[in-house]
Amino acid sequence: MRFLADGPSIPIELLEQRDRGNVVFFCGAGVSKPAGLPSFVELAKRVMAALGTGAGSKSRLHLEQGDGAQNLDRVFNLLHQEYRRDEVDEAVNRILRTPRNANTTAHATILRLSRSASGRTQVVTTNFDHLFERVDKSLSVHVGPALPDIRSVGSFEGLVYLHGRRWNPGGLAGGSGKGLILSSSDFGRAYLADGWATRFVRELLQNYFIVLVGYSASDPPVRYLLEGLQSRRGSESSTIYAFDHGEFDEVVDRWRSLPADLHPGRG
């Protein structure tokens, strides 16, 4: 179903599940681009500029020779080897500072769509910025790895920062330390070795339909999320929807190789 002539085609099943409060929006960097924040590729380039990374460094060479966003977790792994981890995190924290008049229309729309009939907000983001909180200061906030225990209570409410949260300069890092999930080592711990991110998302899938918004098929968070689920899901059947730009066949081709029962929505 289309609500706008040039809008995405939204499956009826997804609309019905949303009306029942059974949908969780999973939000990536594309959601915050209208607010002037960078994509993952742009973030890596700006971090290198802030740190003064040389043209001959392994991280810069890996970025320039690599395959776009698909390579960025390895780029950040090299940056963590070339600089102190805190230096990289501090650079990311500064770059993601946003002006007071930032465009939060997308965040407001997602918060509105995510609310169940009882008014419960159910949003997960791999972004570090505070733009959802700027829209609604009353949100309950959870920062990984300290995530809601859905297995015990059967649901969750509020906003989950799955990969960490930007902290205010001079303040605390929102309960996460200053450990942002950026590098392949970080993703490996969260989704494979320690597996706390995979466990949380798997529990989401046992209770909700997930809608990916603001991601491309090559983004490291998507790759680790789906690979982690695939490695642990066994015979479980999961439903994940992804909204992307482009002609339907192009969108399907981009997402086809990913390991999940994934339904692309075309824009």
C-alpha positions as CSV (number, residue, x, y, z in Angstrom):
1,M,0.0,0.0,0.0
2,R,1.2,3.5,-0.9
3,F,0.2,6.6,1.2
4,L,2.0,8.9,-1.2
5,A,2.3,8.5,-5.0
6,D,6.1,8.5,-4.8
7,G,6.3,6.9,-1.4
8,P,7.3,3.4,-0.4
9,S,5.1,0.4,-1.0
10,I,4.2,-0.9,2.5
11,P,3.0,-4.5,3.0
12,I,-0.5,-4.8,4.5
13,E,0.9,-7.3,7.0
14,L,3.3,-4.7,8.4
15,L,0.6,-2.1,8.7
16,E,-1.6,-4.6,10.6
17,Q,1.3,-5.6,13.0
18,R,2.1,-1.9,13.6
19,D,-1.5,-1.2,14.6
20,R,-1.2,-4.1,17.1
21,G,1.9,-2.7,18.7
22,N,4.1,-5.5,17.3
23,V,6.6,-3.5,15.3
24,V,10.0,-2.2,16.4
25,F,11.8,0.4,14.3
26,F,15.6,-0.3,14.0
27,C,17.3,3.0,12.9
28,G,20.6,3.7,11.2
29,A,22.7,6.7,10.1
30,G,20.4,7.5,7.2
31,V,17.7,8.6,9.7
32,S,20.0,11.4,11.0
33,K,21.4,12.6,7.7
34,P,18.7,15.3,7.3
35,A,20.0,16.7,10.6
36,G,23.4,17.2,9.1
37,L,25.1,14.2,10.6
38,P,27.5,12.0,8.5
39,S,27.0,8.5,7.1
40,F,29.3,5.8,8.4
41,V,31.7,6.4,5.4
42,E,31.7,10.2,6.0
43,L,32.2,9.7,9.7
44,A,35.4,7.6,9.1
45,K,36.8,10.3,6.8
46,R,36.0,13.1,9.3
47,V,37.6,11.1,12.2
48,M,40.8,10.7,10.1
49,A,40.8,14.4,9.3
50,A,40.3,15.2,13.0
51,L,43.1,12.8,14.1
52,G,45.5,13.9,11.3
53,T,45.8,10.4,9.9
54,G,48.5,10.3,7.3
55,A,48.1,9.4,3.6
56,G,50.3,6.3,4.1
57,S,48.6,5.0,7.2
58,K,47.0,1.5,7.0
59,S,43.6,2.8,8.0
60,R,43.5,5.4,5.3
61,L,44.8,3.0,2.6
62,H,42.2,0.5,3.7
63,L,39.5,3.1,3.4
64,E,40.6,4.2,0.0
65,Q,41.1,0.7,-1.4
66,G,38.1,-0.9,0.3
67,D,34.5,-1.5,-0.8
68,G,32.6,1.4,0.7
69,A,30.7,0.9,3.9
70,Q,31.3,-2.8,3.9
71,N,34.9,-2.1,4.8
72,L,34.4,0.5,7.6
73,D,34.5,-1.8,10.6
74,R,38.0,-2.9,9.6
75,V,39.0,0.8,9.0
76,F,38.0,1.6,12.6
77,N,39.9,-1.5,13.9
78,L,43.0,-0.1,12.3
79,L,42.4,3.4,13.7
80,H,42.2,1.8,17.2
81,Q,45.6,0.3,16.5
82,E,47.1,3.6,15.3
83,Y,45.6,5.8,18.1
84,R,44.3,5.3,21.6
85,R,40.7,4.0,21.6
86,D,39.7,7.0,23.7
87,E,41.1,9.4,21.0
88,V,39.0,7.8,18.3
89,D,35.8,7.8,20.5
90,E,36.4,11.4,21.5
91,A,36.7,12.4,17.8
92,V,33.5,10.6,17.0
93,N,31.8,12.3,19.9
94,R,32.8,15.8,18.7
95,I,31.9,15.1,15.1
96,L,28.3,14.0,16.1
97,R,27.6,17.2,18.0
98,T,24.5,18.7,16.4
99,P,23.1,22.3,16.4
100,R,20.0,23.1,18.4
101,N,18.0,23.7,15.2
102,A,18.8,20.3,13.6
103,N,16.1,18.8,11.5
104,T,14.5,16.0,13.6
105,T,11.4,15.5,11.4
106,A,12.4,11.8,10.6
107,H,13.0,11.1,14.3
108,A,9.6,12.6,15.3
109,T,7.9,10.5,12.5
110,I,9.5,7.3,13.7
111,L,8.7,7.9,17.3
112,R,5.0,8.5,16.3
113,L,4.8,5.4,14.2
114,S,6.6,3.2,16.8
115,R,4.0,3.9,19.5
116,S,1.7,1.1,20.4
117,A,-2.0,1.5,21.1
118,S,-1.1,2.0,24.8
119,G,1.4,4.7,23.8
120,R,4.5,2.6,24.4
121,T,7.6,3.7,22.3
122,Q,9.6,0.9,20.8
123,V,12.7,2.1,19.0
124,V,16.3,0.7,18.6
125,T,19.1,2.7,17.1
126,T,22.7,2.0,16.2
127,N,23.3,5.7,16.0
128,F,25.1,7.5,18.8
129,D,23.4,10.9,18.6
130,H,20.6,12.2,20.9
131,L,18.1,13.3,18.3
132,F,15.3,10.9,19.3
133,E,15.7,12.2,22.9
134,R,15.6,15.8,21.6
135,V,12.2,15.1,20.2
136,D,10.9,13.4,23.3
137,K,12.8,14.1,26.5
138,S,10.6,11.7,28.5
139,L,11.9,8.6,26.6
140,S,13.2,5.7,28.7
141,V,16.8,5.2,27.5
142,H,18.8,1.9,27.5
143,V,22.4,1.8,26.4
144,G,24.2,-1.4,25.4
145,P,25.3,-3.7,26.8
146,A,22.8,-2.8,29.6
147,L,19.7,-3.7,27.6
148,P,16.1,-4.6,28.6
149,D,15.5,-8.3,29.5
150,I,12.7,-9.1,27.0
151,R,12.8,-12.8,27.8
152,S,11.8,-12.1,31.4
153,V,9.1,-9.4,30.9
154,G,8.0,-10.2,27.3
155,S,8.3,-6.6,26.0
156,F,10.4,-3.4,26.2
157,E,9.6,0.3,26.2
158,G,11.7,3.3,25.2
159,L,14.8,3.9,23.2
160,V,17.7,1.4,22.9
161,Y,21.1,2.6,21.9
162,L,22.4,-0.7,20.8
163,H,26.0,0.4,19.9
164,G,26.5,3.1,22.6
165,R,25.5,6.7,23.0
166,R,27.3,10.0,22.6
167,W,28.2,11.7,25.9
168,N,28.2,15.3,26.8
169,P,31.8,16.7,27.0
170,G,33.0,16.5,30.6
171,G,30.1,14.2,31.5
172,L,29.5,10.5,31.7
173,A,29.0,8.4,28.5
174,G,25.4,7.5,29.2
175,G,26.2,4.4,31.2
176,S,28.2,2.7,28.4
177,G,31.6,3.9,29.4
178,K,33.0,5.5,26.3
179,G,33.1,2.3,24.4
180,L,31.3,3.0,21.1
181,I,30.7,0.0,18.8
182,L,32.8,1.0,15.7
183,S,35.4,-1.6,14.8
184,S,35.3,-5.2,13.7
185,S,36.6,-6.2,17.1
186,D,33.7,-4.3,18.8
187,F,31.1,-5.8,16.5
188,G,32.7,-9.3,17.0
189,R,32.3,-9.0,20.7
190,A,28.8,-7.6,20.6
191,Y,27.3,-10.0,18.1
192,L,29.5,-13.1,18.2
193,A,31.9,-13.6,21.1
194,D,29.9,-12.0,24.0
195,G,26.8,-12.0,21.9
196,W,24.7,-9.5,24.0
197,A,23.6,-7.6,20.9
198,T,22.6,-10.8,19.1
199,R,20.7,-12.1,22.2
200,F,18.7,-8.8,22.5
201,V,17.8,-8.7,18.8
202,R,16.9,-12.4,18.8
203,E,14.5,-11.8,21.7
204,L,13.1,-8.8,19.8
205,L,12.4,-11.1,16.8
206,Q,10.6,-13.6,19.0
207,N,8.2,-10.9,20.1
208,Y,8.1,-8.2,17.3
209,F,8.5,-7.5,13.6
210,I,11.6,-5.4,12.9
211,V,11.8,-2.6,10.4
212,L,15.2,-1.4,9.3
213,V,15.3,2.3,8.4
214,G,18.3,4.4,7.4
215,Y,20.6,1.5,6.5
216,S,22.1,0.2,3.3
217,A,22.7,-3.5,2.7
218,S,26.4,-3.1,3.0
219,D,26.4,-1.3,6.4
220,P,28.5,-3.2,9.0
221,P,25.7,-3.1,11.7
222,V,23.3,-4.8,9.2
223,R,25.9,-7.4,8.3
224,Y,26.8,-8.3,11.9
225,L,23.2,-8.2,13.0
226,L,22.0,-10.7,10.3
227,E,25.1,-12.9,10.5
228,G,24.8,-13.1,14.2
229,L,21.1,-14.0,14.1
230,Q,21.8,-16.6,11.4
231,S,24.5,-18.3,13.5
232,R,22.2,-18.6,16.5
233,R,18.6,-18.8,15.2
234,G,18.5,-22.6,14.5
235,S,15.0,-23.4,13.2
236,E,13.5,-20.0,14.2
237,S,11.7,-18.1,11.6
238,S,12.2,-14.3,11.8
239,T,10.6,-11.4,9.9
240,I,12.6,-8.3,9.1
241,Y,11.6,-5.5,6.8
242,A,14.0,-3.1,5.2
243,F,13.2,0.2,3.5
244,D,15.7,1.4,0.9
245,H,15.8,3.8,-2.1
246,G,15.6,2.7,-5.7
247,E,13.7,0.5,-8.1
248,F,12.3,-2.7,-6.6
249,D,14.6,-5.1,-8.5
250,E,17.7,-3.0,-7.6
251,V,16.7,-3.0,-3.9
252,V,16.1,-6.7,-3.9
253,D,19.4,-7.4,-5.5
254,R,21.2,-5.3,-2.9
255,W,19.7,-7.2,0.0
256,R,19.3,-10.6,-1.6
257,S,22.7,-12.1,-0.4
258,L,22.1,-11.2,3.3
259,P,21.2,-14.2,5.6
260,A,17.7,-13.5,6.7
261,D,14.0,-13.7,5.8
262,L,14.2,-10.1,4.8
263,H,11.5,-8.1,2.9
264,P,12.8,-5.0,1.2
265,G,10.4,-2.1,0.8
266,R,10.9,0.0,-2.3
267,G,10.9,3.8,-2.3
